[in-house]
Amino acid sequence: MHFHLAKPEDAVIVASVLSVAAADLRERGLELWSAAEVSEVAVSPHINDGLYHLGFEGAEVVSVFRLQARDPAFWPEIPDGTSAYLHKLEGLPARQGQ
């Protein structure tokens, strides 16, 4: 598996992987993210900020994640530059466990 930084034109791919994963979780009774939270509109600003990454197996995108150097929404007390935060780490349900 290899990874690369998502580009603005990858927003539809990021949203698609997250949407499929969110729907799979919902079917299993786990409401983690709403459709709005994983939409192209919602992920685009984070992609533009250089936070989303795509995981590939060959040429196929199979996972996404958001990596942040700061997270004032959840951990405002943590000084900048001292931590990293991994959000929305998801793989396509058909590829999970491989």
Secondary structure, 3 states (H helix, E strand, C coil): CEEEECCHHHHHHHHHHHHHHHHHHHHCCCCCCCCHHHCHHHHHHHHHCCCEEEEEECCEEEEEEEEECCCCCCCCCCCCCCCCEEEEEEECHHHCCC
